[in-house]
Amino acid sequence: MSHVEVELKLAAKGCAIEAVRQCISTLSHQYSEPTKLTNIYFDTEKRQLRQWDMGLRIRGCDGRYEMTIKTAGQAIGGLHQRPEFNVDIDSPELNLAAFPTEIWPEGTDVAQLQSELSILFSTNFTREKWLVTFEDSEIEVVLDQGEISAGAKDLPIQEFELELKKGFIADVLNLAKKIADIDGLHLSSVSKAARGYSLINPTTTPLTRPDAIFDYEEQPIEKSLTHMQLLCQQHEAYWLAGESDARQVFSEFLRFVQAFLVHYQNSAPHFVHDTPLEQLRLDIANEAISAEDFCYSSQWLKCKLAFIQWLSALTYQEAQ
C-alpha cells in the first residue's frame, strides 16, 4: 500500500507537552492509548539508500510488524510531503521484493541490494495519538517520547507530528499556528532516520550567508522563499550548535529577511508582514536569551509558520 505522507514535526521541550495535550483536548478528536513502538532502520555499508534519498525500516508493535520504505519527496520548510510504501510482514525480516518494482532506480538488482543491507540504528518510543477534526480536515497528531540508539550512542525523542489524513494542507498549518501559542516548541525539518544517520556519521553543514543569494529578477518568488527556508534551517542549527559568532550572523539573517519583505512588499500576504521581525532581532541581541530560548519560542515558531504558509500557498497554486 502506498500514499503521500504530508506531515509537520514539532520538537518539544518537556514543559510544553502538557500544554499541547490540553490544547488538543479542546478540539473534536478521538484519542488512542499510548503504544510502544520499535523501529529498525537499514542501509548498505556505502549508504546506498541514503544516496537515493530513501529510508527503509521495520516497525514492531504488539507482535505485529510492518516494513516501510519512504522515497524522495519535497519539504517546504518544516512541512514534508514524501511518498511511502507499507507492507505487513509476519516477522522482523526484510523482503524488498514485496515493494513495487517501480520505486527502485532503473537497473537496481533488488536481491543483491537486500543481501547488502544491515541494521544501522533503532528507535524505541511511546506514541500517543489524537485524530483531530479541524476546520475541513482530519489531522492525526502524535506525541513520540523515547530515544534513538546506534551502538553506545543515543539521542532523545520528544516531538509532536501533525499528519494530514484527509483534507487540506492549509488546515495542518492552521492547526500548527493554534498550537504555536505555546512556548517550548521548535519546527523541525529532521526526521528520526536523519537523526539516526547523524549518530553514525556526524556532519556539519557549512553556513551559507544570505548576501547576494537571490537574483530577484531571474527566479520566481517561490524559489527565493525556498532558498530562504534552507538558510533559516542552517542558521538555526549553527546557533544551536553554540558557534561563537552565531548570534550575530543570525541577527544579520533576520535583517536580510526584512529586506526580502521590502522587496516583495506588494506580494507578501498580511500575515507575513505582521511577523515581529524587529522584535525578534532585539531578542537575539539580548545576551540573556539563549539560542534554545529563542528557537523554541512561540514568536519565532509563528514567524516560521507564516513563511511556510506563504510558500505552501504559492506552491499549491502552481500545482493547479
C-alpha positions as CSV (number, residue, x, y, z in Angstrom):
1,M,0.0,0.0,0.0
2,S,1.3,3.5,-0.8
3,H,0.4,7.1,-0.1
4,V,1.9,10.5,0.0
5,E,2.6,11.4,3.6
6,V,2.1,15.1,4.5
7,E,3.3,16.0,7.9
8,L,4.7,18.7,10.1
9,K,7.1,18.0,13.0
10,L,7.5,20.0,16.2
11,A,10.3,19.1,18.6
12,A,9.1,19.8,22.2
13,K,10.6,20.7,25.5
14,G,9.1,18.8,28.4
15,C,7.4,22.0,29.7
16,A,5.3,22.2,26.5
17,I,4.0,18.7,26.4
18,E,1.1,19.0,28.8
19,A,0.1,22.4,27.4
20,V,-0.2,20.9,23.9
21,R,-2.2,18.0,25.2
22,Q,-4.6,20.4,26.8
23,C,-4.8,22.4,23.6
24,I,-5.7,19.3,21.6
25,S,-8.2,18.2,24.2
26,T,-10.3,21.3,23.4
27,L,-10.7,20.2,19.8
28,S,-13.0,17.5,18.4
29,H,-10.9,14.3,18.5
30,Q,-10.5,10.6,19.0
31,Y,-7.8,9.6,21.4
32,S,-5.7,6.4,21.2
33,E,-4.0,5.0,24.3
34,P,-0.2,5.0,24.2
35,T,1.6,2.2,22.4
36,K,5.3,1.2,22.4
37,L,7.0,1.2,19.0
38,T,10.3,-0.2,17.9
39,N,11.7,0.7,14.5
40,I,14.8,-0.8,13.0
41,Y,16.5,1.1,10.1
42,F,18.6,-0.5,7.4
43,D,21.1,0.6,4.7
44,T,24.1,-0.7,3.0
45,E,27.7,-0.2,4.1
46,K,28.0,2.5,1.4
47,R,24.7,4.1,2.4
48,Q,23.1,3.4,-1.0
49,L,19.5,4.1,0.2
50,R,20.6,7.4,1.8
51,Q,22.2,8.4,-1.5
52,W,18.8,7.7,-3.2
53,D,17.0,9.7,-0.5
54,M,15.2,6.6,0.6
55,G,14.6,5.3,4.1
56,L,13.9,1.7,5.0
57,R,12.6,0.4,8.3
58,I,10.7,-2.4,10.0
59,R,8.3,-1.3,12.7
60,G,7.1,-3.6,15.5
61,C,4.1,-3.0,17.7
62,D,2.3,-5.6,19.9
63,G,3.8,-8.5,18.0
64,R,2.8,-7.1,14.6
65,Y,5.3,-5.9,12.0
66,E,5.3,-3.5,9.1
67,M,8.0,-2.9,6.5
68,T,8.1,0.7,5.2
69,I,10.2,2.5,2.6
70,K,10.0,6.2,2.1
71,T,11.1,7.6,-1.2
72,A,12.3,11.0,-2.3
73,G,9.8,13.8,-1.7
74,Q,9.8,17.5,-1.0
75,A,9.9,19.7,2.0
76,I,8.6,23.3,2.4
77,G,10.4,24.5,5.5
78,G,9.2,22.0,8.1
79,L,6.2,20.7,6.0
80,H,7.1,17.4,4.5
81,Q,5.5,15.6,1.5
82,R,7.0,12.2,0.9
83,P,5.7,9.0,-0.8
84,E,5.8,5.9,1.4
85,F,5.1,2.2,0.8
86,N,4.0,-0.1,3.6
87,V,3.8,-3.9,3.7
88,D,2.6,-6.1,6.6
89,I,5.1,-8.8,7.4
90,D,4.9,-11.8,9.7
91,S,8.4,-11.4,11.3
92,P,11.0,-8.6,11.5
93,E,12.8,-9.8,8.4
94,L,13.3,-7.8,5.2
95,N,11.6,-8.7,1.9
96,L,12.3,-6.0,-0.6
97,A,10.5,-8.0,-3.4
98,A,7.2,-7.1,-1.7
99,F,7.6,-3.4,-2.7
100,P,6.6,-2.3,-6.2
101,T,9.4,-2.6,-8.6
102,E,9.0,0.9,-10.0
103,I,10.2,2.6,-6.8
104,W,13.7,1.5,-7.4
105,P,16.2,3.4,-9.7
106,E,16.5,1.8,-13.1
107,G,18.7,-1.2,-13.2
108,T,18.6,-2.0,-9.5
109,D,19.2,-5.6,-8.6
110,V,16.8,-5.9,-5.7
111,A,18.0,-9.3,-4.4
112,Q,21.6,-8.0,-4.4
113,L,20.6,-4.8,-2.7
114,Q,18.8,-6.8,0.1
115,S,21.9,-9.0,0.6
116,E,24.0,-5.9,1.3
117,L,21.6,-4.4,3.8
118,S,22.3,-4.4,7.6
119,I,20.9,-2.7,10.7
120,L,22.2,0.8,11.2
121,F,20.2,2.1,14.3
122,S,16.9,1.7,16.0
123,T,14.3,3.9,17.6
124,N,12.3,3.0,20.7
125,F,9.5,5.3,21.8
126,T,6.0,5.5,23.3
127,R,3.4,7.0,20.9
128,E,0.1,8.8,21.8
129,K,-2.3,9.6,19.1
130,W,-5.2,12.0,18.6
131,L,-7.3,12.0,15.4
132,V,-8.4,15.6,15.3
133,T,-11.2,17.1,13.2
134,F,-10.0,20.6,12.5
135,E,-11.7,23.0,10.1
136,D,-12.3,20.9,6.9
137,S,-9.7,18.2,7.6
138,E,-8.8,15.2,9.6
139,I,-5.3,15.5,11.1
140,E,-3.5,12.9,13.2
141,V,-1.5,14.4,16.0
142,V,1.1,12.1,17.6
143,L,3.4,12.5,20.5
144,D,6.5,10.4,20.4
145,Q,8.8,10.1,23.5
146,G,11.8,7.8,23.7
147,E,15.3,7.5,22.1
148,I,17.3,6.8,19.0
149,S,20.1,4.3,19.6
150,A,23.2,3.4,17.5
151,G,25.6,1.2,19.4
152,A,26.6,3.1,22.6
153,K,25.2,6.4,21.3
154,D,21.7,7.7,21.7
155,L,19.6,10.8,21.2
156,P,16.3,11.7,22.9
157,I,12.9,11.7,21.0
158,Q,10.4,14.2,22.2
159,E,8.2,15.5,19.4
160,F,4.7,16.1,18.1
161,E,3.9,15.3,14.5
162,L,0.8,16.6,12.6
163,E,-0.1,14.4,9.7
164,L,-2.8,15.1,7.2
165,K,-5.2,12.2,6.9
166,K,-8.0,13.8,4.9
167,G,-8.5,17.3,3.7
168,F,-6.2,20.3,3.1
169,I,-2.6,21.2,3.8
170,A,-3.7,24.7,4.8
171,D,-5.6,23.2,7.8
172,V,-2.4,21.4,9.0
173,L,-0.7,24.8,9.1
174,N,-3.6,26.5,10.8
175,L,-3.6,23.8,13.5
176,A,0.1,24.3,13.9
177,K,-0.5,28.0,14.3
178,K,-3.0,27.3,17.0
179,I,-0.6,25.1,18.9
180,A,2.2,27.7,18.3
181,D,0.7,29.9,21.1
182,I,2.7,27.6,23.4
183,D,6.3,28.2,24.2
184,G,8.8,25.3,24.1
185,L,8.1,24.1,20.5
186,H,10.5,24.1,17.6
187,L,9.7,23.4,13.9
188,S,11.9,20.5,12.9
189,S,12.9,19.5,9.4
190,V,14.9,16.5,10.6
191,S,13.4,13.0,10.6
192,K,14.1,10.3,13.1
193,A,16.0,8.5,10.4
194,A,18.2,11.5,9.6
195,R,18.9,11.9,13.3
196,G,19.9,8.3,13.4
197,Y,22.3,8.7,10.5
198,S,23.8,11.7,12.3
199,L,24.7,9.4,15.2
200,I,26.6,7.1,13.0
201,N,28.3,9.8,10.9
202,P,28.2,13.2,12.4
203,T,28.5,16.0,9.8
204,T,28.5,19.8,10.0
205,T,26.6,21.7,7.3
206,P,28.6,24.8,6.1
207,L,26.8,28.0,6.9
208,T,25.7,30.0,3.8
209,R,25.5,33.7,4.3
210,P,22.4,35.3,2.6
211,D,24.4,38.1,0.9
212,A,23.7,38.0,-2.9
213,I,21.9,34.7,-2.7
214,F,18.9,35.8,-4.7
215,D,18.7,37.2,-8.2
216,Y,15.2,38.7,-7.7
217,E,14.7,39.4,-11.4
218,E,15.6,35.9,-12.6
219,Q,13.8,33.5,-10.4
220,P,10.2,33.1,-9.2
221,I,9.3,34.2,-5.7
222,E,8.6,30.6,-4.5
223,K,12.2,29.6,-5.4
224,S,13.5,32.6,-3.4
225,L,11.3,31.6,-0.5
226,T,12.6,28.0,-0.6
227,H,16.2,29.3,-0.5
228,M,15.4,31.4,2.4
229,Q,13.8,28.5,4.3
230,L,17.0,26.5,3.8
231,L,19.1,29.4,5.0
232,C,16.9,29.7,8.1
233,Q,17.4,26.0,9.0
234,Q,21.2,26.4,8.6
235,H,21.4,29.5,10.8
236,E,19.2,27.8,13.5
237,A,21.4,24.7,13.5
238,Y,24.6,26.9,13.6
239,W,23.3,28.9,16.6
240,L,22.0,25.8,18.5
241,A,25.4,24.2,18.0
242,G,27.0,27.0,20.0
243,E,29.2,28.6,17.4
244,S,30.8,31.7,18.7
245,D,29.6,34.2,16.0
246,A,26.2,32.5,15.6
247,R,24.1,35.1,17.4
248,Q,25.5,37.9,15.2
249,V,25.0,36.1,11.9
250,F,21.5,35.1,12.9
251,S,20.7,38.8,13.5
252,E,22.2,39.6,10.1
253,F,20.0,36.8,8.6
254,L,16.8,38.4,10.1
255,R,17.9,41.8,8.7
256,F,18.1,40.1,5.3
257,V,14.6,38.7,5.8
258,Q,13.3,42.2,6.5
259,A,14.9,43.4,3.2
260,F,13.4,40.4,1.4
261,L,9.9,41.6,2.6
262,V,10.6,45.1,1.5
263,H,11.4,43.9,-2.0
264,Y,8.2,41.7,-2.1
265,Q,6.0,44.1,-0.1
266,N,3.3,44.0,-2.7
267,S,3.3,40.2,-2.9
268,A,3.7,39.1,0.7
269,P,0.4,38.3,2.5
270,H,-0.6,40.4,5.5
271,F,0.1,37.6,8.0
272,V,3.8,37.6,6.9
273,H,4.1,41.4,7.1
274,D,2.7,41.1,10.6
275,T,5.5,38.9,11.9
276,P,7.5,40.8,14.6
277,L,10.9,40.6,12.9
278,E,12.3,43.7,14.5
279,Q,11.3,42.4,18.0
280,L,12.9,39.1,17.2
281,R,16.2,40.9,16.3
282,L,16.0,42.7,19.6
283,D,15.6,39.4,21.4
284,I,18.6,38.0,19.6
285,A,20.7,41.0,20.8
286,N,19.7,40.2,24.4
287,E,22.6,38.0,25.7
288,A,20.3,36.7,28.4
289,I,18.2,34.9,25.7
290,S,19.9,31.7,24.7
291,A,19.7,30.0,21.3
292,E,17.4,27.4,22.7
293,D,15.2,30.0,24.3
294,F,14.8,31.8,21.0
295,C,14.5,28.8,18.7
296,Y,11.8,27.2,20.9
297,S,9.9,30.4,21.5
298,S,6.3,30.9,20.4
299,Q,7.0,34.1,18.5
300,W,9.8,32.5,16.4
301,L,7.6,29.4,15.6
302,K,4.7,31.6,14.5
303,C,7.1,33.6,12.3
304,K,8.4,30.4,10.6
305,L,4.9,29.1,10.1
306,A,3.8,32.3,8.4
307,F,6.5,32.0,5.8
308,I,5.8,28.3,5.3
309,Q,2.1,29.1,4.8
310,W,3.0,31.7,2.2
311,L,5.3,29.3,0.3
312,S,2.7,26.5,0.6
313,A,0.0,28.7,-0.9
314,L,2.3,29.6,-3.9
315,T,3.3,26.0,-4.4
316,Y,-0.3,24.8,-4.3
317,Q,-1.4,27.4,-6.8
318,E,1.4,26.3,-9.2
319,A,0.2,22.7,-8.9
320,Q,-3.3,23.7,-10.1
